[in-house]
Amino acid sequence: MPRPRDRILGNLETIYREAYDRAKASGDERRMLDLDASYQREQLLLEVLLDIRDSLAASPPASPGVDPLAAIETIRRVTKLR
């Protein structure tokens, strides 16, 4: 059973919050800005992946003619960062 979306996003926030607080305590403003930008980017990517996961779980079973490996390859090509 997949982990709930809120738990996954909460874990991401916890990891970044701890790093952000350490940077803030040491007065490293540049690191704070970098962490903030990284958190926003990773949160967006994670939400997209969770949306894909949720849509695949809600989809009817694949028809016999569908190649799951080809579908995964298509997703990889579409989501590949340049």
Beta strands, then each sheet from edge to edge (+ up, - down):
end
